[in-house]
């Protein structure tokens, strides 16, 4: 995405929560952990966290490590500073790259967004400012999105003669419907957090200073439930969208049978019958 006039080279500071322990192996992706929640921070604040190949590789590596860690049940994705989640693909890179390199970048980005969507963990995007183009496509791959009141979201790819090639043409219609998605993708218009909430693109809108707490509270509300029920609910819904109504319902029935075989199901149903929490 084009970096926004007047703010493309602003130096921003990352305000890390002291309760988190930094574990990152890459300065482009800062990885933090609090209890069973990991937080991945896109860290190129001087260019509004614009996405280049190195950042995508770092993000993919951290996601794959988190996927294999049974102690992590949820992951937060956000951007360094308070001005942007991500302004999208690095236009300087796109301008000098060959068509083949642009395609490979898009394929890498699709691999990353698919990994987020199939992580086996609850994924949440904290949108702390601009979320444009490829940045928004990363957020769209998450299960949930919480935005600050000052966030601006959009797919301005058409304004530079491009398309939303990192999964936006696939996921945005599933989130907001074909008509609204077509308007956003074809006009390139940015929308406010309030508009995004009204069309179902984000789940909650909050004050900037309350963004992290709001996101963590939402995750904890989800994580209090048994892990198999959470992951299989997502699988039934996510996979079911690509099936017929009958096939989707049958998938749900099959996964209901699978979850009934878990120890968590037995303990939880027994607790319900005995009126225990």
Number of C-alpha atoms within 10 A of each C-alpha: 27 18 20 12 7 7 12 16 13 12 12 17 12 13 9 14 12 8 10 15 14 16 12 16 12 16 13 23 25 23 24 20 19 14 12 14 22 24 22 22 25 28 26 22 25 16 21 31 30 28 25 19 18 12 19 19 17 18 24 20 16 19 20 14 10 21 20 11 11 10 12 17 21 23 26 24 22 28 30 26 23 22 22 28 34 35 31 29 25 20 17 13 14 15 10 10 13 11 11 9 14 16 14 13 21 19 15 17 26 20 16 22 22 16 17 27 20 19 20 21 23 24 25 25 26 28 33 27 26 29 31 28 27 30 28 26 27 27 28 25 24 23 17 20 23 25 33 25 19 19 25 25 27 25 30 24 23 17 15 11 7 10 17 21 18 26 21 23 17 15 15 23 16 14 15 17 14 13 9 14 21 15 12 18 23 16 14 19 15 19 14 18 25 20 14 21 16 13 14 14 25 24 15 22 23 19 13 17 12 11 19 21 11 19 22 17 11 15 20 13 10 14 17 9 12 15 17 18 18 17 17 17 15 18 18 19 14 15 12 18 13 10 13 10 11 10 13 18 15 15 18 19 12 13 18 15 11 14 19 15 11 13 11 16 16 13 11 15 13 12 12 11 8 9 8 9 6
